[in-house]
């Protein structure tokens, strides 16, 4: 039987995996003077402004420099060719996350005990991986998430799990799967209007879930508990990786996390920021030696957003309609009217 350290009931999520519980309780709380101190340092303020200018310059170059623009559009069209793999990516990523969580007797996240449903997690995860009773299994996974959320607010740091499960249910028995081989499609006809609606708004649901998760983490961890995040910087000697103060580390990470979350919610340059988030999170998870397998759904959802883009109800969709006369973000440039 697994035992779990007593974790203070604080509005935190991922830092609880890597910070000692006693430090969490001692350092938790707001400290605006510490968090905002980089804004009153001329060196750090200059660094922030230069970073903003360089970032905007890179995006502008990709639009204005013809070779870069053509390369970006080629990547865009190439990604769209992977659309048929979306159900498989979501199924396998959520399935792996559930199996890992169940074998470790946690509820989706490493810091939420889940002995009572560990067997169910393993079974549902395995069913999703092999594609058996997909729609029903996905709905059970939705139930597991909300049961976990009722048990612990930490599950707010994993909102993409519920979105991925709903979208798996919407896609159903796509190949390769046992359901496809045996021609099993439970709940298909009865709920087809709902499944169709979910499939149409796939990009919208995923980016809202992922973006909201990142914003929540930025606010609860970095903004509301900056000294806890400073403990991570000190414990892992991050100041030797990039030689800036611990306050600058906390401020920068919080701003980046919030900004990426916000642009995902708004649906602005969604594919690009999904790639950035995937790269940054990969480095982060491996550097801190976190339980990466338990977060596979997050990476799978980002991969899907790279393929689909923001979808409807997004700035990207608005731009596509104005500049290319197309609806949504899943039309190749080769099929668009000339700009």
C-alpha positions as CSV (number, residue, x, y, z in Angstrom):
1,X,0.0,0.0,0.0
2,X,1.3,3.4,-1.0
3,X,1.7,6.1,1.6
4,X,1.5,9.8,0.9
5,X,3.1,12.7,2.8
6,X,0.7,15.1,4.4
7,X,0.4,17.9,2.0
8,X,-1.0,21.3,3.2
9,X,-4.4,22.3,1.7
10,X,-3.0,25.1,-0.4
11,X,-4.0,26.4,-3.8
12,X,-1.0,24.8,-5.4
13,X,-0.5,22.0,-7.9
14,X,2.7,20.9,-9.6
15,X,5.2,22.3,-7.1
16,X,3.8,20.0,-4.5
17,X,5.5,17.1,-6.3
18,X,9.0,18.6,-5.8
19,X,8.9,20.8,-2.7
20,X,9.0,19.4,0.8
21,X,5.5,19.6,2.5
22,X,7.0,21.5,5.5
23,X,8.4,24.2,3.1
24,X,5.1,24.4,1.4
25,X,3.3,25.3,4.6
26,X,6.1,27.7,5.8
27,X,6.5,29.6,2.6
28,X,3.0,29.7,1.2
29,X,1.4,33.1,0.8
30,X,1.6,36.3,-1.2
31,X,4.7,38.4,-1.4
32,X,4.1,41.1,-4.1
33,X,7.2,43.1,-3.3
34,X,9.3,40.0,-4.0
35,X,7.4,38.9,-7.1
36,X,7.3,42.3,-8.8
37,X,10.9,43.4,-7.8
38,X,12.3,42.6,-11.3
39,X,10.1,45.4,-12.6
40,X,12.1,47.9,-10.5
41,X,15.5,46.7,-11.6
42,X,16.7,48.5,-14.7
43,X,18.7,45.5,-15.9
44,X,15.8,43.0,-15.6
45,X,13.4,45.5,-17.1
46,X,15.7,45.9,-20.1
47,X,15.9,42.2,-20.4
48,X,12.1,41.9,-20.4
49,X,11.7,44.5,-23.0
50,X,14.4,43.0,-25.2
51,X,12.8,39.6,-24.9
52,X,9.4,41.1,-26.0
53,X,11.0,42.9,-29.0
54,X,12.8,39.7,-30.1
55,X,9.7,37.6,-29.7
56,X,7.5,40.0,-31.7
57,X,10.3,40.3,-34.3
58,X,10.5,36.5,-34.8
59,X,6.7,36.3,-35.4
60,X,6.9,39.3,-37.8
61,X,9.7,37.7,-39.7
62,X,7.8,34.5,-40.1
63,X,5.0,36.6,-41.8
64,X,7.1,39.1,-43.8
65,X,10.1,37.1,-45.0
66,X,9.0,35.0,-47.9
67,X,11.2,31.9,-47.3
68,X,10.2,31.8,-43.6
69,X,6.5,32.3,-44.5
70,X,6.6,29.5,-47.1
71,X,8.3,27.2,-44.6
72,X,5.7,27.9,-41.9
73,X,2.8,27.4,-44.3
74,X,4.4,24.1,-45.5
75,X,4.6,22.9,-41.9
76,X,1.0,24.0,-41.3
77,X,-0.2,22.0,-44.3
78,X,1.9,19.0,-43.4
79,X,0.5,18.9,-39.8
80,X,-3.0,18.8,-41.2
81,X,-2.2,15.5,-43.0
82,X,-2.0,13.9,-39.5
83,X,-5.6,14.6,-38.7
84,X,-6.6,11.0,-38.9
85,X,-4.2,10.2,-36.0
86,X,-6.0,12.5,-33.5
87,X,-8.3,9.8,-31.9
88,X,-5.3,7.5,-31.5
89,X,-3.1,10.2,-29.9
90,X,-5.8,11.1,-27.4
91,X,-6.7,7.5,-26.6
92,X,-3.1,6.4,-26.0
93,X,-2.0,9.4,-24.1
94,X,-5.0,9.3,-21.7
95,X,-4.9,5.5,-21.5
96,X,-1.2,5.6,-20.5
97,X,-1.8,8.3,-17.9
98,X,-4.7,6.3,-16.3
99,X,-2.7,3.0,-16.2
100,X,0.3,4.8,-14.6
101,X,-1.9,6.5,-12.1
102,X,-3.7,3.3,-11.2
103,X,-0.5,1.3,-10.7
104,X,0.8,4.0,-8.4
105,X,-2.6,4.2,-6.6
106,X,-3.0,7.9,-7.3
107,X,-5.9,9.8,-8.9
108,X,-4.5,11.1,-12.2
109,X,-1.9,13.3,-10.5
110,X,1.0,12.1,-8.4
111,X,-0.1,14.0,-5.3
112,X,-3.7,12.9,-5.2
113,X,-4.3,9.5,-3.4
114,X,-6.6,7.2,-5.3
115,X,-6.5,3.7,-3.9
116,X,-10.2,3.3,-4.1
117,X,-10.4,3.6,-7.9
118,X,-6.9,2.5,-8.8
119,X,-8.1,-0.8,-10.4
120,X,-10.8,1.1,-12.4
121,X,-8.1,3.5,-13.7
122,X,-5.9,0.6,-14.9
123,X,-8.9,-1.2,-16.6
124,X,-10.2,2.0,-18.3
125,X,-6.7,3.0,-19.3
126,X,-6.1,-0.4,-20.9
127,X,-9.4,-0.3,-22.7
128,X,-8.6,3.1,-24.2
129,X,-5.1,2.0,-25.3
130,X,-6.4,-1.1,-27.1
131,X,-9.6,0.7,-28.2
132,X,-12.3,-1.5,-26.5
133,X,-15.7,0.0,-25.7
134,X,-14.1,3.4,-26.4
135,X,-17.0,5.7,-26.0
136,X,-18.2,4.1,-22.7
137,X,-14.6,3.9,-21.4
138,X,-14.0,7.6,-22.2
139,X,-17.2,8.6,-20.4
140,X,-16.0,6.6,-17.3
141,X,-12.7,8.5,-17.6
142,X,-14.7,11.8,-17.4
143,X,-16.4,10.5,-14.3
144,X,-13.0,9.6,-12.8
145,X,-11.8,13.1,-13.4
146,X,-14.7,14.8,-11.8
147,X,-14.7,12.4,-8.8
148,X,-11.0,13.3,-8.4
149,X,-11.8,17.0,-8.7
150,X,-14.5,16.6,-5.9
151,X,-11.8,14.9,-3.8
152,X,-9.0,17.4,-4.4
153,X,-8.7,20.8,-6.0
154,X,-5.3,19.8,-7.4
155,X,-7.1,18.2,-10.4
156,X,-7.7,21.8,-11.6
157,X,-4.1,21.4,-12.8
158,X,-5.3,18.6,-15.2
159,X,-8.3,20.0,-16.9
160,X,-7.1,18.7,-20.3
161,X,-7.9,15.2,-19.0
162,X,-11.7,15.8,-19.0
163,X,-11.5,17.5,-22.4
164,X,-9.5,14.7,-23.9
165,X,-11.9,12.1,-22.5
166,X,-14.9,13.8,-24.0
167,X,-13.2,14.1,-27.4
168,X,-12.3,10.4,-27.3
169,X,-15.9,9.6,-26.7
170,X,-16.8,11.8,-29.6
171,X,-14.5,10.0,-32.1
172,X,-15.5,6.5,-30.9
173,X,-14.2,3.4,-32.6
174,X,-11.7,4.8,-35.0
175,X,-8.9,2.5,-36.2
176,X,-6.7,0.9,-35.0
177,X,-9.0,-0.4,-32.2
178,X,-10.7,-3.6,-31.1
179,X,-14.0,-1.7,-31.5
180,X,-13.2,-1.2,-35.2
181,X,-12.2,-4.8,-35.8
182,X,-15.3,-6.2,-34.1
183,X,-17.6,-3.4,-35.4
184,X,-18.6,-2.3,-31.9
185,X,-19.8,1.3,-31.4
186,X,-21.7,1.7,-28.1
187,X,-23.6,4.9,-27.7
188,X,-23.0,6.0,-31.3
189,X,-26.4,6.6,-32.7
190,X,-28.1,7.7,-29.5
191,X,-25.6,10.6,-28.9
192,X,-24.4,11.3,-32.4
193,X,-25.6,14.9,-32.4
194,X,-23.5,15.5,-29.2
195,X,-20.5,13.6,-30.7
196,X,-20.6,15.7,-33.9
197,X,-20.8,18.9,-32.0
198,X,-17.7,17.9,-29.9
199,X,-15.7,16.9,-33.0
200,X,-16.5,20.2,-34.7
201,X,-15.2,22.1,-31.7
202,X,-12.3,19.9,-30.9
203,X,-9.7,22.7,-31.1
204,X,-11.8,25.0,-29.0
205,X,-12.3,22.5,-26.2
206,X,-8.6,21.5,-26.0
207,X,-7.2,25.0,-26.1
208,X,-9.7,26.2,-23.4
209,X,-8.8,23.3,-21.2
210,X,-5.0,23.6,-21.7
211,X,-4.9,27.4,-21.5
212,X,-7.1,27.5,-18.4
213,X,-4.8,25.0,-16.7
214,X,-1.7,27.1,-17.4
215,X,-3.4,30.3,-16.3
216,X,-4.5,28.6,-13.1
217,X,-1.0,27.3,-12.4
218,X,0.5,30.7,-13.1
219,X,-1.9,32.4,-10.7
220,X,-2.0,29.9,-7.8
221,X,1.7,28.9,-7.8
222,X,3.7,31.9,-9.1
223,X,1.5,34.9,-8.3
224,X,-0.1,33.8,-5.0
225,X,2.8,31.7,-3.6
226,X,6.0,33.1,-5.1
227,X,8.2,32.1,-2.2
228,X,7.3,28.5,-2.7
229,X,8.4,28.7,-6.3
230,X,11.6,30.5,-5.1
231,X,12.3,27.3,-3.0
232,X,12.2,25.3,-6.3
233,X,14.7,27.8,-7.9
234,X,17.1,27.5,-5.0
235,X,16.7,23.7,-4.4
236,X,17.4,22.9,-8.1
237,X,20.1,25.6,-8.5
238,X,18.3,27.2,-11.4
239,X,20.2,30.5,-11.0
240,X,23.3,28.6,-12.3
241,X,21.3,27.6,-15.4
242,X,20.3,31.1,-16.3
243,X,22.2,33.6,-14.1
244,X,19.3,35.8,-12.9
245,X,17.9,36.3,-9.4
246,X,15.3,33.9,-7.9
247,X,12.7,36.7,-8.1
248,X,13.3,37.1,-11.8
249,X,13.0,33.3,-12.3
250,X,9.7,33.2,-10.5
251,X,8.4,36.3,-12.3
252,X,9.5,35.2,-15.8
253,X,8.1,31.7,-15.4
254,X,4.8,33.0,-14.1
255,X,4.5,35.5,-16.9
256,X,5.4,33.0,-19.6
257,X,3.0,30.4,-18.2
258,X,0.2,33.0,-18.0
259,X,0.9,34.4,-21.5
260,X,1.0,31.0,-23.2
261,X,-2.2,30.0,-21.4
262,X,-3.9,33.3,-22.4
263,X,-3.0,33.0,-26.1
264,X,-4.2,29.4,-26.1
265,X,-7.6,30.5,-24.6
266,X,-7.8,33.3,-27.2
267,X,-6.7,31.0,-30.0
268,X,-3.8,33.2,-31.3
269,X,-0.9,31.5,-33.1
270,X,-2.2,28.3,-31.4
271,X,0.1,25.9,-33.3
272,X,3.2,27.9,-32.6
273,X,2.5,28.3,-28.9
274,X,1.5,24.6,-28.6
275,X,5.0,23.7,-30.0
276,X,6.6,26.2,-27.6
277,X,4.7,24.8,-24.6
278,X,5.5,21.2,-25.6
279,X,9.2,22.0,-25.8
280,X,9.3,24.0,-22.5
281,X,7.3,21.5,-20.6
282,X,9.5,18.6,-21.8
283,X,12.6,20.3,-20.6
284,X,10.9,21.2,-17.3
285,X,9.6,17.7,-16.5
286,X,12.9,16.0,-17.3
287,X,14.9,18.6,-15.4
288,X,12.8,18.3,-12.3
289,X,12.6,14.5,-12.7
290,X,8.8,14.6,-12.3
291,X,6.5,11.7,-13.1
292,X,6.3,12.4,-16.8
293,X,4.0,9.4,-17.6
294,X,1.3,10.9,-15.4
295,X,1.2,14.0,-17.6
296,X,1.1,12.2,-21.0
297,X,-2.4,13.6,-21.6
298,X,-1.1,17.1,-21.4
299,X,1.5,16.4,-24.1
300,X,-1.0,14.5,-26.2
301,X,-3.5,17.4,-26.1
302,X,-0.7,19.8,-27.2
303,X,0.2,17.4,-30.1
304,X,-3.5,17.5,-31.2
305,X,-3.6,21.3,-31.1
306,X,-0.5,21.4,-33.3
307,X,-2.5,19.4,-35.9
308,X,-5.9,21.1,-35.6
309,X,-4.9,24.6,-34.6
310,X,-7.3,26.8,-32.6
311,X,-10.5,25.8,-34.4
312,X,-13.6,28.0,-34.4
313,X,-14.2,30.9,-32.0
314,X,-10.6,32.0,-32.1
315,X,-8.4,34.9,-33.3
316,X,-6.7,32.5,-35.7
317,X,-10.0,31.5,-37.2
318,X,-10.9,35.2,-37.6
319,X,-7.6,36.0,-39.3
320,X,-8.0,33.0,-41.6
321,X,-11.5,34.2,-42.6
322,X,-10.2,37.7,-43.3
323,X,-7.0,36.8,-45.1
324,X,-7.8,33.5,-46.8
325,X,-11.6,33.5,-47.0
326,X,-11.7,30.1,-45.2
327,X,-13.6,28.9,-42.1
328,X,-11.7,27.5,-39.2
329,X,-8.0,26.6,-39.0
330,X,-7.9,23.2,-40.6
331,X,-7.8,24.2,-44.3
332,X,-4.4,23.9,-46.1
333,X,-2.9,26.9,-47.7
334,X,-2.8,25.0,-50.9
335,X,-6.6,24.9,-50.9
336,X,-7.1,28.5,-49.9
337,X,-8.0,31.4,-52.3
338,X,-4.9,33.6,-52.9
339,X,-4.4,36.3,-50.2
